[in-house]
Amino acid sequence: MTLNGTIILKGVGLHSGQDCELVISPSESPEIIMSNGIHELPLRKFKLSGTNRGSDYIFSDDSRIKTCEHVLSGLAGLGIWSGVKLTVKGGEMPALDGCAKIICDEIIAHSDKSQENNINALEISEPVIISSDDKTRFIAAFPCENLHITYTVEYKYIGAQIFDYDYSPGNYFNEIASARTFAYESDINYLRSHNMALGGSLDNAVVIAESGIKAAGGLRFANEFVRHKILDLTGDLAAIGRPLKAHIIAVRAGHELHLKLAQKLRGD
């Protein structure tokens, strides 16, 4: 599908708690372009940071657009890789529903489904492995004929979750897009004291507490947490600037390792 209408989304930033606006408009560019109203770059040319509970895209003057992963996940998940310009006001993507369901619904409603978004996928010929300094977390990409993700997480009060996912736009929409972001209740005061999660609420997040899970309407999937990590990974790999054919295996990885893998792959 290709975007054929303009989408305007407003809300608060998940971390800043400030008003933000995202305009998604059709473009003649063969890539996805992102702008803060002053500077603009294709996704593959941004510097990246995944150290602050989200994925930040950084311009050459060190200004940045924060928490890009959910919106980019929706675009990549639906197979849109060109003909789009994202203009962000407020320095951060609006949190919306804490996942990619709203963005996917809007993209589908404003797209021509008869037009294919034909961008050559990146194929790898040998494994690429990125690990944390203490070797307890890693992400690896292996040659594969399509995109397949195996993700494993383990969280206090929840235990281990593993999910095997074969990418297609339909699978993404049905299995991944509505899995929400989450946080520990015990971490919220700390996060807010460090200017994070200021826009978080049960409208856009699941809260994990010793007493149980707090989620508006209950969990959407029994393994919603690991599905959200795949949502994040899909958005973070969008930094490559085109689709990827690989089997990704991630164990307790997170944004920082996701983006290091994306940087390595787009560099090669």
C-alpha positions as CSV (number, residue, x, y, z in Angstrom):
1,M,0.0,0.0,0.0
2,T,1.1,3.6,-0.5
3,L,0.0,6.7,1.5
4,N,-2.4,8.9,-0.4
5,G,-3.7,11.2,2.3
6,T,-2.4,13.4,5.1
7,I,-2.7,12.2,8.7
8,I,-2.5,14.5,11.7
9,L,-2.2,13.0,15.2
10,K,-1.9,15.0,18.4
11,G,-1.3,13.9,22.0
12,V,1.3,14.0,24.8
13,G,4.8,12.6,24.5
14,L,5.1,9.3,26.5
15,H,8.2,10.6,28.3
16,S,8.0,14.4,28.1
17,G,4.3,14.7,28.9
18,Q,4.3,17.7,26.6
19,D,1.9,18.3,23.8
20,C,3.2,16.9,20.5
21,E,1.9,16.7,17.0
22,L,2.7,14.3,14.2
23,V,1.9,15.0,10.5
24,I,2.3,12.1,8.1
25,S,2.0,13.3,4.5
26,P,2.6,11.8,1.1
27,S,6.0,12.6,-0.4
28,E,7.8,12.1,-3.7
29,S,10.8,10.7,-1.8
30,P,11.9,7.2,-2.5
31,E,12.6,6.9,1.3
32,I,10.8,7.7,4.5
33,I,11.8,11.3,5.5
34,M,11.5,12.6,9.1
35,S,11.5,16.3,10.0
36,N,11.3,18.5,13.1
37,G,10.2,21.5,11.0
38,I,13.7,22.8,10.7
39,H,15.8,19.8,9.6
40,E,14.9,16.7,7.7
41,L,16.6,13.4,6.9
42,P,15.8,10.0,5.6
43,L,15.7,7.4,8.4
44,R,18.9,5.7,7.4
45,K,21.0,8.9,7.9
46,F,20.0,9.7,11.5
47,K,22.3,9.1,14.4
48,L,20.4,6.9,16.9
49,S,20.1,6.5,20.7
50,G,18.3,3.9,22.5
51,T,19.5,4.5,26.1
52,N,16.5,6.4,27.6
53,R,13.6,3.9,27.4
54,G,12.9,4.7,23.8
55,S,14.4,5.3,20.4
56,D,15.7,8.8,19.6
57,Y,16.6,10.0,16.1
58,I,19.3,12.7,16.2
59,F,20.1,15.4,13.7
60,S,23.6,16.7,13.0
61,D,23.1,19.6,15.3
62,D,22.2,17.1,18.1
63,S,18.5,18.1,18.1
64,R,16.4,15.0,18.3
65,I,13.0,13.4,17.8
66,K,12.3,11.1,20.8
67,T,10.4,7.9,21.1
68,C,10.0,7.1,17.4
69,E,9.7,3.3,17.7
70,H,5.9,2.9,17.8
71,V,5.1,5.1,14.8
72,L,8.0,3.7,12.7
73,S,6.9,0.2,13.7
74,G,3.4,0.8,12.3
75,L,4.8,2.0,9.0
76,A,7.4,-0.8,8.6
77,G,4.9,-3.3,9.9
78,L,2.5,-2.4,7.2
79,G,5.2,-2.5,4.6
80,I,5.5,1.3,3.8
81,W,9.1,2.3,3.1
82,S,8.8,5.3,0.7
83,G,6.6,8.1,-0.3
84,V,6.1,9.4,3.3
85,K,7.2,12.4,5.2
86,L,6.9,12.6,9.0
87,T,6.9,16.0,10.6
88,V,7.1,16.1,14.4
89,K,6.3,19.2,16.5
90,G,7.2,19.1,20.2
91,G,10.3,17.0,20.0
92,E,8.7,13.7,20.7
93,M,6.2,11.4,18.9
94,P,2.8,11.5,20.5
95,A,2.2,8.5,22.7
96,L,-1.2,7.7,21.2
97,D,-2.3,4.3,22.5
98,G,1.2,3.1,23.6
99,C,1.4,0.6,20.7
100,A,0.9,0.9,17.0
101,K,-2.8,0.2,16.6
102,I,-4.0,3.8,16.1
103,I,-1.2,4.6,13.7
104,C,-1.9,1.4,11.7
105,D,-5.6,2.2,11.5
106,E,-4.9,5.7,10.2
107,I,-2.4,4.5,7.7
108,I,-4.8,1.9,6.3
109,A,-7.6,4.5,6.1
110,H,-5.3,6.9,4.2
111,S,-3.6,4.5,1.8
112,D,-4.1,3.1,-1.6
113,K,-4.0,-0.7,-1.1
114,S,-3.8,-1.4,-4.8
115,Q,-0.4,0.3,-5.1
116,E,2.6,-1.7,-3.9
117,N,5.5,-0.2,-2.0
118,N,8.3,-1.9,-3.9
119,I,11.6,-1.4,-2.1
120,N,14.5,-3.9,-2.3
121,A,15.0,-5.7,1.0
122,L,18.4,-5.9,2.7
123,E,19.7,-9.4,2.6
124,I,22.6,-10.6,4.7
125,S,25.2,-13.3,3.9
126,E,26.6,-14.0,7.3
127,P,25.5,-13.7,11.0
128,V,25.6,-10.4,12.8
129,I,25.6,-10.6,16.6
130,I,25.4,-7.7,19.1
131,S,25.6,-8.4,22.8
132,S,25.5,-6.3,26.0
133,D,28.8,-5.7,27.9
134,D,28.0,-8.4,30.4
135,K,26.9,-10.9,27.7
136,T,23.6,-11.5,29.4
137,R,21.6,-9.8,26.6
138,F,22.0,-10.1,22.9
139,I,20.5,-9.8,19.4
140,A,21.6,-11.6,16.3
141,A,20.6,-11.6,12.7
142,F,21.1,-14.7,10.5
143,P,20.5,-15.1,6.8
144,C,16.9,-16.0,5.9
145,E,14.6,-15.8,2.9
146,N,12.2,-13.5,4.8
147,L,11.9,-11.7,8.1
148,H,11.4,-14.0,11.1
149,I,11.8,-13.0,14.7
150,T,12.3,-15.1,17.8
151,Y,12.2,-13.0,20.9
152,T,12.7,-14.0,24.5
153,V,12.1,-11.9,27.6
154,E,12.0,-12.5,31.3
155,Y,10.4,-10.1,33.8
156,K,9.8,-10.2,37.6
157,Y,6.2,-11.2,38.5
158,I,5.7,-12.4,34.9
159,G,8.4,-14.9,34.2
160,A,9.7,-15.9,30.7
161,Q,7.9,-15.3,27.5
162,I,9.0,-16.3,24.0
163,F,7.3,-15.6,20.7
164,D,8.1,-16.8,17.2
165,Y,6.9,-14.4,14.5
166,D,6.8,-14.6,10.7
167,Y,6.5,-11.2,9.3
168,S,3.8,-10.1,6.9
169,P,1.6,-7.0,7.0
170,G,-1.4,-9.1,8.0
171,N,0.5,-10.9,10.8
172,Y,1.9,-7.6,12.0
173,F,-1.5,-6.0,12.3
174,N,-3.2,-9.0,13.9
175,E,-0.4,-10.3,16.2
176,I,1.8,-7.3,17.1
177,A,0.3,-3.8,16.4
178,S,-2.0,-3.7,19.5
179,A,0.6,-4.9,22.1
180,R,1.1,-2.0,24.5
181,T,4.2,-0.6,26.2
182,F,4.7,-1.4,29.9
183,A,6.5,-0.4,33.0
184,Y,6.9,-1.6,36.6
185,E,4.8,0.3,39.1
186,S,7.9,0.4,41.4
187,D,9.9,2.3,38.7
188,I,7.4,5.0,37.9
189,N,8.5,7.5,40.6
190,Y,12.1,7.1,39.6
191,L,11.3,7.5,35.9
192,R,9.3,10.6,36.5
193,S,12.0,12.1,38.7
194,H,14.3,11.7,35.6
195,N,11.8,13.3,33.2
196,M,10.6,10.0,31.8
197,A,7.1,8.4,31.6
198,L,5.5,11.9,32.4
199,G,2.9,11.2,29.7
200,G,2.3,7.5,30.7
201,S,-1.1,6.3,31.9
202,L,-3.3,3.3,31.8
203,D,-4.6,4.8,28.5
204,N,-1.3,4.0,26.8
205,A,0.6,1.5,29.0
206,V,0.4,-1.7,31.0
207,V,1.7,-1.5,34.6
208,I,3.4,-4.4,36.3
209,A,3.0,-4.6,40.1
210,E,3.7,-7.2,42.7
211,S,0.0,-7.3,43.3
212,G,-0.8,-8.0,39.7
213,I,-1.1,-6.5,36.2
214,K,-2.9,-3.2,35.7
215,A,-4.2,-2.7,32.2
216,A,-7.2,-1.0,30.8
217,G,-9.5,-3.7,29.6
218,G,-7.1,-6.4,30.7
219,L,-4.2,-7.9,28.7
220,R,-4.8,-8.1,25.0
221,F,-2.6,-11.2,24.7
222,A,-1.4,-13.6,27.4
223,N,2.1,-12.8,26.2
224,E,1.5,-9.1,25.4
225,F,4.9,-8.1,26.8
226,V,7.1,-10.1,24.4
227,R,4.8,-9.1,21.5
228,H,5.5,-5.4,22.4
229,K,9.2,-6.1,22.3
230,I,8.7,-7.3,18.7
231,L,6.7,-4.2,18.0
232,D,9.7,-2.1,19.3
233,L,12.2,-4.1,17.3
234,T,10.2,-3.7,14.1
235,G,10.2,0.1,14.7
236,D,13.9,0.1,15.6
237,L,14.9,-1.8,12.5
238,A,13.1,0.8,10.4
239,A,16.3,2.8,10.9
240,I,17.9,0.7,8.2
241,G,15.6,2.5,5.7
242,R,14.4,-0.6,3.9
243,P,12.9,-4.1,4.6
244,L,15.2,-6.8,6.1
245,K,15.4,-10.4,5.2
246,A,16.8,-12.2,8.2
247,H,16.1,-14.4,11.2
248,I,16.4,-12.2,14.2
249,I,17.0,-13.9,17.6
250,A,16.8,-11.5,20.5
251,V,17.2,-12.4,24.2
252,R,16.3,-9.6,26.7
253,A,17.6,-7.1,24.1
254,G,15.9,-3.7,24.2
255,H,16.2,-0.5,22.2
256,E,19.9,0.0,22.6
257,L,20.8,-3.4,21.2
258,H,18.1,-3.1,18.5
259,L,19.5,0.1,17.3
260,K,23.1,-1.1,17.4
261,L,22.1,-4.0,15.1
262,A,20.3,-1.5,12.8
263,Q,23.4,0.7,12.6
264,K,25.6,-2.3,11.9
265,L,23.3,-3.6,9.2
266,R,22.9,-0.2,7.5
267,G,26.6,0.4,7.7
268,D,27.4,-2.9,5.9
